[in-house]
């Protein structure tokens, strides 16, 4: 089961760098996704392809601003 971190844990998580929201792997290049169950989270590429294949990823609201 996934635990919901409190704000202090979140702040420490930010200080320590980036962790995948699913497997907790520390990763410099996390992908921001809109997960069907977890909401907007950052995950590593491994989890991304896994969740993508399961159809668990929704498109982020507003789409991509950077490549219009
Ligand atoms: Zn991961």
PDB file of the backbone (N, CA, C, O) and the ligand in Angstrom, with CONECT records:
HET     ZN  A 101       1
ATOM      1  N   UNK A   1       0.841  -1.211   0.000  1.00  0.00           N
ATOM      2  CA  UNK A   1       0.000   0.000   0.000  1.00  0.00           C
ATOM      3  C   UNK A   1       0.866   1.248   0.000  1.00  0.00           C
ATOM      4  O   UNK A   1       1.966   1.263   0.553  1.00  0.00           O
ATOM      5  N   UNK A   2       0.355   2.281  -0.624  1.00  0.00           N
ATOM      6  CA  UNK A   2       1.098   3.534  -0.664  1.00  0.00           C
ATOM      7  C   UNK A   2       0.753   4.379   0.556  1.00  0.00           C
ATOM      8  O   UNK A   2      -0.413   4.501   0.932  1.00  0.00           O
ATOM      9  N   UNK A   3       1.777   4.958   1.165  1.00  0.00           N
ATOM     10  CA  UNK A   3       1.534   5.862   2.275  1.00  0.00           C
ATOM     11  C   UNK A   3       1.498   7.283   1.752  1.00  0.00           C
ATOM     12  O   UNK A   3       2.247   7.654   0.848  1.00  0.00           O
ATOM     13  N   UNK A   4       0.614   8.065   2.335  1.00  0.00           N
ATOM     14  CA  UNK A   4       0.574   9.479   1.950  1.00  0.00           C
ATOM     15  C   UNK A   4       1.507  10.241   2.873  1.00  0.00           C
ATOM     16  O   UNK A   4       1.280  10.273   4.082  1.00  0.00           O
ATOM     17  N   UNK A   5       2.554  10.859   2.332  1.00  0.00           N
ATOM     18  CA  UNK A   5       3.516  11.558   3.188  1.00  0.00           C
ATOM     19  C   UNK A   5       2.927  12.844   3.742  1.00  0.00           C
ATOM     20  O   UNK A   5       2.146  13.512   3.064  1.00  0.00           O
ATOM     21  N   UNK A   6       3.296  13.200   4.973  1.00  0.00           N
ATOM     22  CA  UNK A   6       2.868  14.492   5.503  1.00  0.00           C
ATOM     23  C   UNK A   6       3.766  15.592   4.949  1.00  0.00           C
ATOM     24  O   UNK A   6       4.737  15.314   4.245  1.00  0.00           O
ATOM     25  N   UNK A   7       3.435  16.849   5.271  1.00  0.00           N
ATOM     26  CA  UNK A   7       4.140  17.949   4.618  1.00  0.00           C
ATOM     27  C   UNK A   7       5.615  17.984   4.988  1.00  0.00           C
ATOM     28  O   UNK A   7       6.456  18.371   4.176  1.00  0.00           O
ATOM     29  N   UNK A   8       5.931  17.575   6.232  1.00  0.00           N
ATOM     30  CA  UNK A   8       7.338  17.574   6.628  1.00  0.00           C
ATOM     31  C   UNK A   8       8.140  16.563   5.809  1.00  0.00           C
ATOM     32  O   UNK A   8       9.239  16.851   5.337  1.00  0.00           O
ATOM     33  N   UNK A   9       7.568  15.386   5.655  1.00  0.00           N
ATOM     34  CA  UNK A   9       8.243  14.377   4.842  1.00  0.00           C
ATOM     35  C   UNK A   9       8.383  14.843   3.403  1.00  0.00           C
ATOM     36  O   UNK A   9       9.394  14.578   2.752  1.00  0.00           O
ATOM     37  N   UNK A  10       7.370  15.535   2.912  1.00  0.00           N
ATOM     38  CA  UNK A  10       7.439  16.057   1.557  1.00  0.00           C
ATOM     39  C   UNK A  10       8.567  17.063   1.429  1.00  0.00           C
ATOM     40  O   UNK A  10       9.318  17.043   0.454  1.00  0.00           O
ATOM     41  N   UNK A  11       8.687  17.959   2.432  1.00  0.00           N
ATOM     42  CA  UNK A  11       9.730  18.974   2.394  1.00  0.00           C
ATOM     43  C   UNK A  11      11.114  18.324   2.406  1.00  0.00           C
ATOM     44  O   UNK A  11      12.017  18.742   1.682  1.00  0.00           O
ATOM     45  N   UNK A  12      11.263  17.300   3.238  1.00  0.00           N
ATOM     46  CA  UNK A  12      12.539  16.593   3.269  1.00  0.00           C
ATOM     47  C   UNK A  12      12.811  15.897   1.944  1.00  0.00           C
ATOM     48  O   UNK A  12      13.947  15.856   1.472  1.00  0.00           O
ATOM     49  N   UNK A  13      11.783  15.365   1.367  1.00  0.00           N
ATOM     50  CA  UNK A  13      11.924  14.723   0.068  1.00  0.00           C
ATOM     51  C   UNK A  13      12.415  15.690  -0.982  1.00  0.00           C
ATOM     52  O   UNK A  13      13.231  15.335  -1.833  1.00  0.00           O
ATOM     53  N   UNK A  14      11.915  16.921  -0.923  1.00  0.00           N
ATOM     54  CA  UNK A  14      12.343  17.923  -1.890  1.00  0.00           C
ATOM     55  C   UNK A  14      13.798  18.303  -1.665  1.00  0.00           C
ATOM     56  O   UNK A  14      14.558  18.495  -2.614  1.00  0.00           O
ATOM     57  N   UNK A  15      14.178  18.409  -0.383  1.00  0.00           N
ATOM     58  CA  UNK A  15      15.559  18.761  -0.059  1.00  0.00           C
ATOM     59  C   UNK A  15      16.541  17.703  -0.567  1.00  0.00           C
ATOM     60  O   UNK A  15      17.628  18.006  -1.058  1.00  0.00           O
ATOM     61  N   UNK A  16      16.111  16.463  -0.426  1.00  0.00           N
ATOM     62  CA  UNK A  16      17.012  15.366  -0.751  1.00  0.00           C
ATOM     63  C   UNK A  16      17.097  15.061  -2.243  1.00  0.00           C
ATOM     64  O   UNK A  16      17.875  14.208  -2.670  1.00  0.00           O
ATOM     65  N   UNK A  17      16.303  15.753  -3.016  1.00  0.00           N
ATOM     66  CA  UNK A  17      16.328  15.475  -4.438  1.00  0.00           C
ATOM     67  C   UNK A  17      15.070  14.783  -4.888  1.00  0.00           C
ATOM     68  O   UNK A  17      14.057  14.795  -4.188  1.00  0.00           O
ATOM     69  N   UNK A  18      15.131  14.188  -6.036  1.00  0.00           N
ATOM     70  CA  UNK A  18      13.912  13.670  -6.631  1.00  0.00           C
ATOM     71  C   UNK A  18      13.818  12.162  -6.488  1.00  0.00           C
ATOM     72  O   UNK A  18      14.772  11.422  -6.727  1.00  0.00           O
ATOM     73  N   UNK A  19      12.638  11.745  -6.091  1.00  0.00           N
ATOM     74  CA  UNK A  19      12.391  10.314  -5.975  1.00  0.00           C
ATOM     75  C   UNK A  19      11.153   9.956  -6.769  1.00  0.00           C
ATOM     76  O   UNK A  19      10.184  10.713  -6.829  1.00  0.00           O
ATOM     77  N   UNK A  20      11.209   8.802  -7.366  1.00  0.00           N
ATOM     78  CA  UNK A  20      10.046   8.290  -8.063  1.00  0.00           C
ATOM     79  C   UNK A  20       8.912   8.069  -7.066  1.00  0.00           C
ATOM     80  O   UNK A  20       9.124   7.495  -5.998  1.00  0.00           O
ATOM     81  N   UNK A  21       7.723   8.519  -7.410  1.00  0.00           N
ATOM     82  CA  UNK A  21       6.580   8.392  -6.496  1.00  0.00           C
ATOM     83  C   UNK A  21       6.112   6.948  -6.380  1.00  0.00           C
ATOM     84  O   UNK A  21       5.371   6.615  -5.455  1.00  0.00           O
ATOM     85  N   UNK A  22       6.520   6.104  -7.281  1.00  0.00           N
ATOM     86  CA  UNK A  22       6.050   4.724  -7.262  1.00  0.00           C
ATOM     87  C   UNK A  22       7.076   3.772  -6.654  1.00  0.00           C
ATOM     88  O   UNK A  22       6.745   3.004  -5.751  1.00  0.00           O
ATOM     89  N   UNK A  23       8.316   3.814  -7.139  1.00  0.00           N
ATOM     90  CA  UNK A  23       9.301   2.849  -6.641  1.00  0.00           C
ATOM     91  C   UNK A  23      10.315   3.492  -5.692  1.00  0.00           C
ATOM     92  O   UNK A  23      11.183   2.802  -5.158  1.00  0.00           O
ATOM     93  N   UNK A  24      10.212   4.830  -5.474  1.00  0.00           N
ATOM     94  CA  UNK A  24      11.086   5.561  -4.555  1.00  0.00           C
ATOM     95  C   UNK A  24      12.545   5.589  -4.995  1.00  0.00           C
ATOM     96  O   UNK A  24      13.420   5.947  -4.206  1.00  0.00           O
ATOM     97  N   UNK A  25      12.813   5.225  -6.219  1.00  0.00           N
ATOM     98  CA  UNK A  25      14.174   5.292  -6.730  1.00  0.00           C
ATOM     99  C   UNK A  25      14.564   6.753  -6.922  1.00  0.00           C
ATOM    100  O   UNK A  25      13.785   7.549  -7.448  1.00  0.00           O
ATOM    101  N   UNK A  26      15.781   7.101  -6.490  1.00  0.00           N
ATOM    102  CA  UNK A  26      16.249   8.463  -6.720  1.00  0.00           C
ATOM    103  C   UNK A  26      16.712   8.601  -8.155  1.00  0.00           C
ATOM    104  O   UNK A  26      17.494   7.794  -8.656  1.00  0.00           O
ATOM    105  N   UNK A  27      16.222   9.620  -8.792  1.00  0.00           N
ATOM    106  CA  UNK A  27      16.423   9.742 -10.228  1.00  0.00           C
ATOM    107  C   UNK A  27      16.468  11.226 -10.578  1.00  0.00           C
ATOM    108  O   UNK A  27      15.657  12.009 -10.081  1.00  0.00           O
ATOM    109  N   UNK A  28      17.401  11.607 -11.421  1.00  0.00           N
ATOM    110  CA  UNK A  28      17.499  13.019 -11.770  1.00  0.00           C
ATOM    111  C   UNK A  28      16.449  13.439 -12.789  1.00  0.00           C
ATOM    112  O   UNK A  28      16.000  14.585 -12.797  1.00  0.00           O
ATOM    113  N   UNK A  29      16.071  12.521 -13.629  1.00  0.00           N
ATOM    114  CA  UNK A  29      15.104  12.867 -14.666  1.00  0.00           C
ATOM    115  C   UNK A  29      13.795  12.125 -14.456  1.00  0.00           C
ATOM    116  O   UNK A  29      13.552  11.064 -15.031  1.00  0.00           O
ATOM    117  N   UNK A  30      12.959  12.721 -13.611  1.00  0.00           N
ATOM    118  CA  UNK A  30      11.653  12.120 -13.386  1.00  0.00           C
ATOM    119  C   UNK A  30      10.640  12.735 -14.337  1.00  0.00           C
ATOM    120  O   UNK A  30      10.764  13.892 -14.739  1.00  0.00           O
ATOM    121  N   UNK A  31       9.655  11.955 -14.684  1.00  0.00           N
ATOM    122  CA  UNK A  31       8.629  12.418 -15.592  1.00  0.00           C
ATOM    123  C   UNK A  31       7.385  12.795 -14.804  1.00  0.00           C
ATOM    124  O   UNK A  31       6.903  12.018 -13.980  1.00  0.00           O
ATOM    125  N   UNK A  32       6.869  13.985 -15.061  1.00  0.00           N
ATOM    126  CA  UNK A  32       5.654  14.420 -14.392  1.00  0.00           C
ATOM    127  C   UNK A  32       4.455  13.852 -15.147  1.00  0.00           C
ATOM    128  O   UNK A  32       4.298  14.056 -16.351  1.00  0.00           O
ATOM    129  N   UNK A  33       3.626  13.142 -14.412  1.00  0.00           N
ATOM    130  CA  UNK A  33       2.485  12.509 -15.058  1.00  0.00           C
ATOM    131  C   UNK A  33       1.213  12.735 -14.245  1.00  0.00           C
ATOM    132  O   UNK A  33       1.267  13.066 -13.060  1.00  0.00           O
ATOM    133  N   UNK A  34       0.092  12.553 -14.889  1.00  0.00           N
ATOM    134  CA  UNK A  34      -1.187  12.568 -14.201  1.00  0.00           C
ATOM    135  C   UNK A  34      -1.662  11.118 -14.096  1.00  0.00           C
ATOM    136  O   UNK A  34      -2.194  10.541 -15.045  1.00  0.00           O
ATOM    137  N   UNK A  35      -1.447  10.555 -12.906  1.00  0.00           N
ATOM    138  CA  UNK A  35      -1.759   9.144 -12.708  1.00  0.00           C
ATOM    139  C   UNK A  35      -3.237   8.982 -12.362  1.00  0.00           C
ATOM    140  O   UNK A  35      -3.805   9.783 -11.619  1.00  0.00           O
ATOM    141  N   UNK A  36      -3.840   7.948 -12.905  1.00  0.00           N
ATOM    142  CA  UNK A  36      -5.284   7.770 -12.746  1.00  0.00           C
ATOM    143  C   UNK A  36      -5.673   7.587 -11.279  1.00  0.00           C
ATOM    144  O   UNK A  36      -6.782   7.956 -10.893  1.00  0.00           O
ATOM    145  N   UNK A  37      -4.787   7.028 -10.457  1.00  0.00           N
ATOM    146  CA  UNK A  37      -5.102   6.812  -9.040  1.00  0.00           C
ATOM    147  C   UNK A  37      -4.392   7.791  -8.122  1.00  0.00           C
ATOM    148  O   UNK A  37      -4.933   8.178  -7.086  1.00  0.00           O
ATOM    149  N   UNK A  38      -3.170   8.198  -8.500  1.00  0.00           N
ATOM    150  CA  UNK A  38      -2.331   8.968  -7.578  1.00  0.00           C
ATOM    151  C   UNK A  38      -2.311  10.456  -7.871  1.00  0.00           C
ATOM    152  O   UNK A  38      -1.725  11.223  -7.107  1.00  0.00           O
ATOM    153  N   UNK A  39      -2.936  10.882  -8.959  1.00  0.00           N
ATOM    154  CA  UNK A  39      -2.919  12.295  -9.300  1.00  0.00           C
ATOM    155  C   UNK A  39      -1.616  12.669  -9.983  1.00  0.00           C
ATOM    156  O   UNK A  39      -0.963  11.824 -10.595  1.00  0.00           O
ATOM    157  N   UNK A  40      -1.232  13.958  -9.874  1.00  0.00           N
ATOM    158  CA  UNK A  40      -0.018  14.423 -10.526  1.00  0.00           C
ATOM    159  C   UNK A  40       1.193  14.041  -9.683  1.00  0.00           C
ATOM    160  O   UNK A  40       1.348  14.508  -8.555  1.00  0.00           O
ATOM    161  N   UNK A  41       2.032  13.206 -10.230  1.00  0.00           N
ATOM    162  CA  UNK A  41       3.207  12.701  -9.522  1.00  0.00           C
ATOM    163  C   UNK A  41       4.394  12.711 -10.471  1.00  0.00           C
ATOM    164  O   UNK A  41       4.250  12.907 -11.678  1.00  0.00           O
ATOM    165  N   UNK A  42       5.573  12.494  -9.893  1.00  0.00           N
ATOM    166  CA  UNK A  42       6.768  12.349 -10.718  1.00  0.00           C
ATOM    167  C   UNK A  42       7.278  10.926 -10.600  1.00  0.00           C
ATOM    168  O   UNK A  42       7.438  10.398  -9.499  1.00  0.00           O
ATOM    169  N   UNK A  43       7.527  10.320 -11.730  1.00  0.00           N
ATOM    170  CA  UNK A  43       7.967   8.925 -11.715  1.00  0.00           C
ATOM    171  C   UNK A  43       9.139   8.727 -12.665  1.00  0.00           C
ATOM    172  O   UNK A  43       9.369   9.529 -13.570  1.00  0.00           O
ATOM    173  N   UNK A  44       9.875   7.642 -12.443  1.00  0.00           N
ATOM    174  CA  UNK A  44      11.025   7.350 -13.284  1.00  0.00           C
ATOM    175  C   UNK A  44      10.567   6.719 -14.605  1.00  0.00           C
ATOM    176  O   UNK A  44       9.400   6.365 -14.774  1.00  0.00           O
ATOM    177  N   UNK A  45      11.503   6.594 -15.513  1.00  0.00           N
ATOM    178  CA  UNK A  45      11.131   6.103 -16.840  1.00  0.00           C
ATOM    179  C   UNK A  45      10.639   4.658 -16.804  1.00  0.00           C
ATOM    180  O   UNK A  45       9.743   4.280 -17.559  1.00  0.00           O
ATOM    181  N   UNK A  46      11.235   3.851 -15.916  1.00  0.00           N
ATOM    182  CA  UNK A  46      10.801   2.460 -15.800  1.00  0.00           C
ATOM    183  C   UNK A  46       9.327   2.372 -15.415  1.00  0.00           C
ATOM    184  O   UNK A  46       8.541   1.649 -16.028  1.00  0.00           O
ATOM    185  N   UNK A  47       8.978   3.143 -14.363  1.00  0.00           N
ATOM    186  CA  UNK A  47       7.597   3.122 -13.907  1.00  0.00           C
ATOM    187  C   UNK A  47       6.684   3.766 -14.940  1.00  0.00           C
ATOM    188  O   UNK A  47       5.533   3.366 -15.108  1.00  0.00           O
ATOM    189  N   UNK A  48       7.211   4.760 -15.623  1.00  0.00           N
ATOM    190  CA  UNK A  48       6.398   5.421 -16.651  1.00  0.00           C
ATOM    191  C   UNK A  48       5.947   4.418 -17.705  1.00  0.00           C
ATOM    192  O   UNK A  48       4.761   4.336 -18.023  1.00  0.00           O
ATOM    193  N   UNK A  49       6.881   3.667 -18.239  1.00  0.00           N
ATOM    194  CA  UNK A  49       6.487   2.731 -19.298  1.00  0.00           C
ATOM    195  C   UNK A  49       5.576   1.636 -18.754  1.00  0.00           C
ATOM    196  O   UNK A  49       4.676   1.156 -19.444  1.00  0.00           O
ATOM    197  N   UNK A  50       5.827   1.248 -17.498  1.00  0.00           N
ATOM    198  CA  UNK A  50       4.956   0.236 -16.892  1.00  0.00           C
ATOM    199  C   UNK A  50       3.524   0.752 -16.744  1.00  0.00           C
ATOM    200  O   UNK A  50       2.560   0.094 -17.136  1.00  0.00           O
ATOM    201  N   UNK A  51       3.419   1.964 -16.159  1.00  0.00           N
ATOM    202  CA  UNK A  51       2.091   2.533 -15.933  1.00  0.00           C
ATOM    203  C   UNK A  51       1.422   2.899 -17.255  1.00  0.00           C
ATOM    204  O   UNK A  51       0.206   2.782 -17.409  1.00  0.00           O
ATOM    205  N   UNK A  52       2.241   3.345 -18.202  1.00  0.00           N
ATOM    206  CA  UNK A  52       1.691   3.697 -19.505  1.00  0.00           C
ATOM    207  C   UNK A  52       1.079   2.477 -20.167  1.00  0.00           C
ATOM    208  O   UNK A  52      -0.006   2.548 -20.744  1.00  0.00           O
ATOM    209  N   UNK A  53       1.782   1.362 -20.080  1.00  0.00           N
ATOM    210  CA  UNK A  53       1.285   0.131 -20.677  1.00  0.00           C
ATOM    211  C   UNK A  53       0.006  -0.353 -19.999  1.00  0.00           C
ATOM    212  O   UNK A  53      -0.841  -0.983 -20.633  1.00  0.00           O
ATOM    213  N   UNK A  54      -0.129  -0.054 -18.702  1.00  0.00           N
ATOM    214  CA  UNK A  54      -1.340  -0.436 -17.985  1.00  0.00           C
ATOM    215  C   UNK A  54      -2.484   0.532 -18.256  1.00  0.00           C
ATOM    216  O   UNK A  54      -3.621   0.286 -17.854  1.00  0.00           O
ATOM    217  N   UNK A  55      -2.181   1.630 -18.937  1.00  0.00           N
ATOM    218  CA  UNK A  55      -3.218   2.632 -19.209  1.00  0.00           C
ATOM    219  C   UNK A  55      -3.557   3.474 -18.000  1.00  0.00           C
ATOM    220  O   UNK A  55      -4.675   3.974 -17.882  1.00  0.00           O
ATOM    221  N   UNK A  56      -2.592   3.638 -17.090  1.00  0.00           N
ATOM    222  CA  UNK A  56      -2.833   4.385 -15.857  1.00  0.00           C
ATOM    223  C   UNK A  56      -2.493   5.863 -15.951  1.00  0.00           C
ATOM    224  O   UNK A  56      -2.675   6.602 -14.984  1.00  0.00           O
ATOM    225  N   UNK A  57      -2.003   6.301 -17.100  1.00  0.00           N
ATOM    226  CA  UNK A  57      -1.578   7.693 -17.210  1.00  0.00           C
ATOM    227  C   UNK A  57      -2.581   8.508 -18.025  1.00  0.00           C
ATOM    228  O   UNK A  57      -2.947   8.152 -19.145  1.00  0.00           O
ATOM    229  N   UNK A  58      -3.010   9.618 -17.415  1.00  0.00           N
ATOM    230  CA  UNK A  58      -3.894  10.543 -18.107  1.00  0.00           C
ATOM    231  C   UNK A  58      -3.049  11.701 -18.610  1.00  0.00           C
ATOM    232  O   UNK A  58      -1.956  11.950 -18.101  1.00  0.00           O
ATOM    233  N   UNK A  59      -3.559  12.404 -19.609  1.00  0.00           N
ATOM    234  CA  UNK A  59      -2.799  13.559 -20.070  1.00  0.00           C
ATOM    235  C   UNK A  59      -2.953  14.696 -19.059  1.00  0.00           C
ATOM    236  O   UNK A  59      -4.020  14.885 -18.476  1.00  0.00           O
ATOM    237  N   UNK A  60      -1.876  15.441 -18.864  1.00  0.00           N
ATOM    238  CA  UNK A  60      -1.903  16.548 -17.918  1.00  0.00           C
ATOM    239  C   UNK A  60      -2.821  17.639 -18.442  1.00  0.00           C
ATOM    240  O   UNK A  60      -2.896  17.909 -19.641  1.00  0.00           O
ATOM    241  N   UNK A  61      -3.527  18.264 -17.479  1.00  0.00           N
ATOM    242  CA  UNK A  61      -4.471  19.311 -17.863  1.00  0.00           C
ATOM    243  C   UNK A  61      -3.734  20.455 -18.563  1.00  0.00           C
ATOM    244  O   UNK A  61      -2.667  20.881 -18.119  1.00  0.00           O
ATOM    245  N   UNK A  62      -4.308  20.941 -19.647  1.00  0.00           N
ATOM    246  CA  UNK A  62      -3.715  22.066 -20.343  1.00  0.00           C
ATOM    247  C   UNK A  62      -2.661  21.667 -21.346  1.00  0.00           C
ATOM    248  O   UNK A  62      -2.227  22.504 -22.138  1.00  0.00           O
ATOM    249  N   UNK A  63      -2.241  20.440 -21.343  1.00  0.00           N
ATOM    250  CA  UNK A  63      -1.276  19.967 -22.314  1.00  0.00           C
ATOM    251  C   UNK A  63       0.090  20.572 -22.107  1.00  0.00           C
ATOM    252  O   UNK A  63       0.405  21.061 -21.022  1.00  0.00           O
ATOM    253  N   UNK A  64       0.880  20.541 -23.118  1.00  0.00           N
ATOM    254  CA  UNK A  64       2.264  20.980 -23.004  1.00  0.00           C
ATOM    255  C   UNK A  64       2.425  22.409 -23.488  1.00  0.00           C
ATOM    256  O   UNK A  64       2.078  22.726 -24.626  1.00  0.00           O
ATOM    257  N   UNK A  65       2.953  23.274 -22.627  1.00  0.00           N
ATOM    258  CA  UNK A  65       3.138  24.682 -22.998  1.00  0.00           C
ATOM    259  C   UNK A  65       4.422  24.906 -23.780  1.00  0.00           C
ATOM    260  O   UNK A  65       4.566  25.909 -24.479  1.00  0.00           O
ATOM    261  N   UNK A  66       5.342  23.981 -23.659  1.00  0.00           N
ATOM    262  CA  UNK A  66       6.683  24.264 -24.140  1.00  0.00           C
ATOM    263  C   UNK A  66       6.857  23.982 -25.638  1.00  0.00           C
ATOM    264  O   UNK A  66       7.849  24.411 -26.228  1.00  0.00           O
ATOM    265  N   UNK A  67       5.917  23.273 -26.258  1.00  0.00           N
ATOM    266  CA  UNK A  67       6.161  22.903 -27.650  1.00  0.00           C
ATOM    267  C   UNK A  67       4.979  23.231 -28.546  1.00  0.00           C
ATOM    268  O   UNK A  67       4.583  22.426 -29.389  1.00  0.00           O
ATOM    269  N   UNK A  68       4.418  24.425 -28.356  1.00  0.00           N
ATOM    270  CA  UNK A  68       3.334  24.841 -29.224  1.00  0.00           C
ATOM    271  C   UNK A  68       3.851  25.249 -30.588  1.00  0.00           C
ATOM    272  O   UNK A  68       3.067  25.632 -31.456  1.00  0.00           O
TER     273      UNK A  68
HETATM  274 ZN    ZN A 101       9.967   4.317 -10.463  1.00  0.00          ZN
END
